[in-house]
Amino acid sequence: MFESLKEMDRDHWNAAIAGFLGWALDAFDFFLMVFMFTAIAKEFHTQLASVAVASAVTLAARPFGALFFGLLADRYGRRPVLIADIMAFSVLELASAFAPSLTVLIIMRALFGFAMGGEWGVGASLALESIPTKARGLISGMLQEGYAVGYLLAALVFYLLFDRIGWRGMFVVGLAPALLAGFISLSVKESPAFEARRATAPRSGSLRVWMIGAGAFLVAMAPVALSAGQPGHLLGLIYGIDVPIALAGLWFFRRFWKLALYLVALMTTFNLFSHGTQDLYPTFLTHQHHLAASVVGPLTAFGNVGALLGGVTFGALSERLGRRRVIIIAALASLMIIPLWAFSQTLAMLAAGAFLMQVTVQGAWGVVPAHLNELAPGGERGVFPGYVYQLGNLIASGLIVWQARFAEAKGGAYSTALAVTAGGVALLLVALALFGPERRGDDFSATSDA
């Protein structure tokens, strides 16, 4: 399973580590928020579902950032754009600490989401274009589970610091990812595939890229601007404005429209799978089981140890069994874990359920970076995988609010909300993977977009 790592040299590892840390620290900044819903709702005297909208707008803004930063990466290179993107989302995380109201906090989280949206696609293309083909499955799992490591770090910081520094101090800690920019600047080389394409690519088009970026930013911020400080209106505006316009953005990939639509459906399901089992989980432990931060943090962290194990293991297995087959195996396995994960009553059983559920959920996810980059058109690998990934995030962004409202309507039955989501989405993921395409081992050095 690990023989492919023998082909990795220092430059390969530096690129892979940069992609991994970028996504880990990006996720760390995102998941700090989900641990603080209750505290933020208390300070701003509002309902938890209203605070959860802040995470929804973060997810909703991500595809527009993915489009902008991805186009920049295909024009100017993966490496400089990744550095700029990491600096941007780190500074915006810090700015969230000083929000005087929920409205301002939501604006900061929308801006953060726009910057966050660029990291995954650019970081994954830099890493996967820089490593040997045979190492792609294993490194794919490692890259994706940067997300689990970010959640793990957020849980540990919540456990160690929240009672001392509060939710505002937690956002200050979120400035830490900016340090990664220095490592990339000093240690990571540009993608060889991009360098090969740069020699033959046309030099025009910079103004078009920046104009598209400006338009994408305005669309990402439109729901926040039009909500007039009313969080309850935001979700409707997201689905009324952002989703139709983001889907219209697939016009840029009209040559591959069937593939693009399939991958948007696949990534919507994947994002429902991960966010549906992660984002509301700390609230489930706090509200339904009345656990303190000193318990919620370690329990969530333990689940993400399982996520890391699952992502790397299943990612490596996909080199032998195939990408789609591994997704199906992991999704079916998750169905058997749901009763243990959602309905256990003791700490030991809750811990076992959290661990095993994330092994399967993130096991399926471990295939995603390699699978999307292999299916992507070669000349648009900086933008295409990240855009369809984050478009799926946008369509799935309302889930956390719907889960919270469902649970509150049922008297705090978060377990039921989590279980229904996980079960239905796992079955849908199996169906989509069963009938989808696969190009395992695709040659990234080729110039054809076929």
C-alpha positions in Angstrom: 0.0 0.0 0.0 2.9 2.4 0.8 5.4 1.2 -1.8 4.6 4.3 -4.0 6.2 6.6 -1.4 9.6 5.3 -2.3 9.4 7.5 -5.5 8.8 10.7 -3.5 11.8 13.0 -3.2 12.1 16.2 -1.2 10.4 18.5 -3.7 7.5 16.0 -3.9 7.1 15.9 -0.1 7.3 19.7 0.2 4.5 20.2 -2.3 2.4 17.5 -0.6 3.0 18.9 2.9 2.1 22.4 1.7 -1.2 21.1 0.3 -1.9 19.2 3.4 -1.1 22.0 5.8 -3.0 24.5 3.8 -6.2 22.5 3.9 -5.7 21.6 7.6 -5.2 25.1 8.7 -8.1 26.3 6.5 -10.3 23.7 8.1 -9.0 24.7 11.5 -10.1 28.2 11.0 -13.6 27.1 9.7 -14.3 24.6 12.4 -13.4 27.0 15.3 -16.7 28.6 14.5 -18.8 25.4 14.9 -17.6 24.9 18.5 -18.8 28.4 19.4 -22.4 28.6 18.2 -23.8 28.4 21.7 -21.4 31.1 23.2 -22.0 33.5 20.2 -25.8 33.0 20.4 -25.7 33.8 24.1 -23.6 37.0 23.7 -25.7 38.3 20.8 -29.0 37.2 22.5 -30.3 35.2 19.5 -31.2 31.6 18.6 -28.5 29.0 17.7 -30.0 28.6 14.2 -29.4 32.3 13.5 -25.7 31.9 14.4 -25.5 28.8 12.3 -26.3 31.0 9.3 -22.8 32.4 9.6 -21.4 29.0 8.7 -23.9 28.7 5.9 -22.7 31.9 4.3 -19.1 30.8 4.7 -19.9 27.7 2.7 -22.0 29.6 0.2 -19.2 32.1 -0.6 -16.6 29.3 -1.2 -17.4 28.5 -4.9 -16.9 32.1 -5.9 -13.6 32.2 -4.2 -12.7 28.9 -5.9 -13.5 30.3 -9.3 -11.5 33.5 -8.8 -8.4 32.0 -7.1 -8.5 29.0 -9.5 -8.5 31.2 -12.5 -5.6 33.1 -11.0 -3.7 29.9 -10.4 -4.2 28.8 -14.0 -3.0 32.2 -15.2 -0.2 33.0 -12.8 0.8 29.7 -11.1 -0.4 27.6 -8.2 2.4 28.6 -5.8 2.0 32.5 -5.6 -1.8 32.3 -5.6 -1.8 29.7 -2.8 0.4 32.0 -0.7 -1.9 35.0 -1.2 -5.0 33.0 -0.5 -3.6 31.6 2.8 -2.7 35.1 4.0 -6.2 36.4 3.0 -8.3 33.8 4.9 -6.0 34.1 8.0 -6.4 37.9 8.3 -10.2 37.5 7.8 -10.3 34.9 10.6 -8.6 37.4 12.9 -11.0 40.1 11.9 -13.9 37.9 13.0 -12.7 38.3 16.6 -13.6 42.0 16.6 -17.2 41.7 15.3 -19.4 44.0 17.4 -22.6 42.3 16.3 -23.9 39.2 14.7 -24.4 41.1 11.4 -20.8 42.1 11.3 -19.7 38.6 12.2 -21.7 37.2 9.3 -20.1 39.6 6.9 -16.6 38.6 8.2 -17.5 34.9 7.7 -18.7 35.5 4.2 -15.4 37.2 3.3 -13.6 34.4 5.0 -15.5 31.9 3.0 -14.6 33.6 -0.3 -10.9 33.4 0.6 -11.2 29.8 2.0 -12.8 28.7 -1.3 -9.6 29.1 -3.2 -7.4 27.0 -1.0 -8.6 23.4 -1.8 -8.4 23.5 -5.5 -5.2 25.5 -5.8 -3.4 23.5 -3.1 -4.6 20.1 -4.4 -3.5 20.9 -8.0 -0.1 22.1 -6.8 0.4 18.9 -4.8 -1.0 16.3 -7.1 0.7 17.8 -10.2 4.0 17.6 -8.4 4.1 14.0 -7.2 4.6 10.6 -8.9 1.4 9.2 -10.4 1.6 6.0 -8.4 1.6 8.0 -5.1 -1.6 9.9 -6.1 -4.1 7.8 -4.2 -2.2 7.8 -0.9 -1.3 11.5 -1.1 -4.9 12.2 -2.1 -6.1 10.7 1.2 -3.4 12.6 3.1 -4.4 15.9 1.5 -8.1 15.5 2.1 -7.6 14.5 5.7 -5.9 17.8 6.3 -9.6 18.7 6.8 -9.9 16.2 9.6 -6.6 17.4 11.2 -8.0 20.9 11.1 -11.1 19.8 12.9 -8.9 17.9 15.3 -6.8 21.0 16.0 -9.9 23.1 16.5 -11.3 20.6 19.0 -8.0 20.6 20.9 -7.8 24.4 21.0 -11.5 24.5 22.1 -10.7 22.1 24.9 -7.5 23.8 26.0 -8.3 27.5 25.5 -12.0 28.3 25.2 -12.8 28.6 28.9 -9.9 31.0 29.2 -10.1 33.2 26.1 -13.7 32.9 24.9 -14.9 32.8 21.4 -13.2 36.1 20.4 -9.8 34.8 21.6 -10.4 31.6 19.5 -10.6 33.7 16.4 -7.3 35.4 17.3 -5.7 32.0 17.4 -7.0 31.5 13.9 -4.4 33.8 12.6 -1.8 31.0 12.9 -2.2 29.6 9.3 -0.5 32.8 8.0 2.8 31.2 9.1 2.4 28.6 6.4 2.9 31.2 3.7 6.5 31.5 4.7 7.1 27.7 4.3 5.5 27.7 0.8 7.6 30.7 -0.2 10.9 29.2 0.9 10.4 25.4 0.3 7.8 24.7 -2.4 8.4 24.8 -6.2 5.8 25.6 -8.8 3.9 22.7 -10.3 5.8 21.0 -13.2 2.6 20.5 -15.1 1.8 24.2 -14.9 5.4 25.2 -15.9 5.1 22.9 -19.0 1.8 24.5 -19.9 3.0 28.1 -19.3 5.5 27.8 -22.1 2.7 27.3 -24.7 -0.3 29.2 -23.0 -1.4 32.5 -24.4 -0.3 35.6 -22.4 -3.6 37.5 -22.8 -6.6 37.3 -20.6 -5.5 38.9 -17.3 -8.1 41.7 -17.3 -10.8 39.1 -18.0 -9.7 37.0 -14.9 -9.8 40.1 -12.6 -13.2 41.1 -14.0 -14.6 37.7 -13.4 -13.1 37.8 -9.9 -14.8 41.1 -9.1 -18.1 39.8 -10.3 -17.7 36.6 -8.3 -16.9 38.6 -5.1 -20.0 40.8 -5.6 -22.2 37.8 -6.0 -20.7 36.0 -3.0 -21.5 39.1 -0.8 -24.9 39.9 -2.3 -27.0 37.8 0.1 -25.3 39.4 3.1 -25.8 42.9 1.7 -29.5 42.3 0.9 -30.4 40.6 4.1 -30.4 44.0 5.9 -29.0 42.4 9.1 -31.7 39.8 9.3 -30.0 36.3 9.5 -33.3 34.6 9.0 -33.5 36.0 5.4 -30.0 34.9 4.5 -30.7 31.3 3.6 -33.4 32.2 1.1 -31.1 34.8 -0.5 -28.3 32.3 -0.8 -30.5 29.8 -2.7 -32.2 32.6 -4.7 -29.1 34.4 -5.7 -25.8 32.5 -5.2 -26.9 29.0 -6.3 -28.4 30.0 -9.7 -25.5 32.3 -10.5 -22.9 29.8 -9.5 -24.6 27.1 -11.6 -24.5 29.6 -14.5 -20.7 29.8 -13.9 -20.5 26.3 -15.3 -20.7 28.0 -18.7 -16.9 28.4 -18.4 -16.8 24.6 -18.6 -19.5 24.1 -21.2 -17.2 21.8 -23.3 -17.4 19.4 -20.4 -21.0 20.1 -19.3 -22.1 16.5 -18.6 -19.0 15.9 -16.5 -19.4 19.2 -14.7 -23.0 18.6 -13.8 -22.2 15.0 -12.6 -19.3 16.3 -10.4 -21.5 19.1 -8.9 -24.1 16.4 -7.9 -21.3 14.2 -6.5 -19.7 17.0 -4.5 -23.0 18.2 -3.2 -23.6 14.7 -1.9 -20.1 14.5 -0.5 -20.5 17.8 1.3 -23.8 16.8 2.7 -22.1 13.7 4.0 -19.2 15.5 5.7 -21.0 18.6 7.0 -24.0 16.6 7.9 -22.0 14.5 10.3 -19.5 17.1 11.6 -20.8 20.7 11.8 -23.6 20.1 14.3 -21.9 17.3 16.2 -20.4 19.5 19.0 -23.8 21.1 19.5 -25.4 17.6 19.6 -23.0 16.7 22.4 -23.5 20.0 24.3 -27.3 20.3 24.0 -28.5 16.7 23.9 -25.9 15.1 26.2 -25.1 18.2 28.3 -21.4 17.7 28.0 -18.9 20.4 29.0 -16.2 21.8 26.7 -13.6 19.7 28.6 -15.4 16.6 27.2 -16.8 17.8 23.9 -13.3 18.8 22.7 -11.5 15.5 23.3 -14.5 13.5 22.0 -14.6 15.4 18.8 -10.9 15.2 18.5 -11.0 11.4 18.8 -13.5 11.2 16.0 -11.1 13.1 13.8 -8.3 10.7 14.6 -10.6 8.2 13.0 -11.1 10.5 10.0 -7.4 10.8 9.5 -7.0 7.0 9.6 -9.9 6.4 7.2 -8.9 9.0 4.7 -5.3 7.9 4.3 -6.2 4.2 4.3 -9.1 4.3 1.8 -7.2 6.8 -0.3 -4.3 4.3 -0.6 -6.7 1.4 -1.3 -8.2 3.4 -4.2 -4.9 2.8 -6.1 -5.7 -0.9 -6.1 -9.5 -1.1 -6.0 -10.4 2.0 -7.9 -11.8 5.4 -6.8 -15.5 4.7 -7.2 -15.4 1.3 -5.6 -13.7 2.6 -2.5 -16.3 5.4 -2.2 -19.1 2.8 -2.4 -17.4 0.6 0.3 -16.9 3.5 2.7 -20.5 4.9 2.3 -22.1 1.5 2.8 -20.0 0.9 5.9 -21.2 4.2 7.4 -24.8 2.9 7.3 -23.9 0.3 9.9 -22.3 2.8 12.2 -25.2 5.3 12.4 -27.0 3.7 15.4 -23.8 3.6 17.5 -22.8 7.1 16.4 -26.2 8.9 16.9 -28.0 7.1 19.6 -25.4 5.9 22.1 -25.8 7.1 25.7 -22.4 6.4 27.4 -19.2 8.3 26.8 -17.4 5.1 25.7 -20.0 4.3 23.1 -20.2 7.9 21.9 -16.5 7.9 21.4 -16.5 4.6 19.5 -19.3 5.9 17.3 -17.6 9.2 16.6 -14.3 7.4 15.7 -15.9 4.8 13.4 -18.3 7.2 11.7 -15.5 9.5 10.7 -13.3 6.5 9.5 -16.1 5.8 6.9 -17.1 9.4 6.0 -13.6 10.6 5.6 -12.6 7.3 4.1 -14.9 8.1 1.2 -13.5 11.6 1.1 -9.9 10.5 0.9 -10.5 9.6 -2.8 -11.8 13.0 -3.7 -8.7 15.1 -4.5 -7.2 12.5 -6.8 -10.6 11.6 -8.4 -11.5 15.2 -9.2 -8.0 16.1 -10.5 -7.9 13.0 -12.7 -11.3 13.9 -14.2 -10.5 17.6 -14.6 -9.6 19.1 -18.0 -5.8 19.4 -18.0 -5.7 23.1 -18.9 -8.1 24.0 -16.2 -7.0 21.8 -13.3 -6.3 24.9 -11.1 -10.0 26.0 -11.3 -12.2 23.1 -12.4 -11.8 20.7 -9.4 -12.0 23.5 -6.8 -15.1 25.1 -8.5 -17.2 21.9 -8.7 -16.1 21.0 -5.1 -17.1 24.3 -3.7 -20.3 24.5 -5.8 -21.3 21.3 -4.1 -20.5 23.1 -0.8 -22.8 26.0 -1.8 -25.7 23.8 -2.6 -25.2 21.9 0.7 -24.7 25.0 2.7 -28.2 25.2 4.2 -27.9 21.8 5.7 -26.6 22.9 9.1 -29.5 25.4 9.5 -32.1 22.9 8.4 -30.6 20.3 10.9 -30.7 22.8 13.7 -34.2 23.9 13.0 -35.4 20.3 12.7 -33.7 19.4 16.0 -35.2 22.4 17.8 -38.6 21.7 16.4 -38.3 18.1 17.8 -37.4 19.4 21.3 -33.6 19.1 20.8 -33.5 15.8 19.0 -30.1 16.4 17.3 -29.5 12.7 17.2 -32.4 12.1 14.8 -31.4 15.0 12.6 -27.9 13.7 12.3 -29.0 10.1 11.7 -31.5 10.9 9.0 -29.0 13.1 7.2 -26.2 10.6 7.3 -28.3 7.6 6.2 -30.0 9.3 3.3 -26.9 10.9 2.0 -24.8 7.7 2.2 -27.3 5.9 0.0 -27.3 8.7 -2.6 -23.5 8.7 -2.6 -23.5 5.0 -3.4 -25.8 5.5 -6.3 -23.8 8.4 -7.8 -20.5 6.6 -7.5 -21.9 3.4 -9.0 -22.7 5.1 -12.3 -20.0 7.7 -12.6 -16.8 8.0 -14.6 -13.3 7.3 -13.4 -9.8 8.0 -14.9 -7.5 6.5 -12.3 -3.8 7.1 -13.2 -4.5 9.9 -15.7 -1.4 11.5 -17.1 -1.2 15.1 -15.6 1.7 16.0 -17.9 -0.4 15.5 -21.0 -1.6 18.7 -22.7 -4.8 17.4 -24.1 -8.1 18.2 -22.4 -9.9 15.2 -23.8 
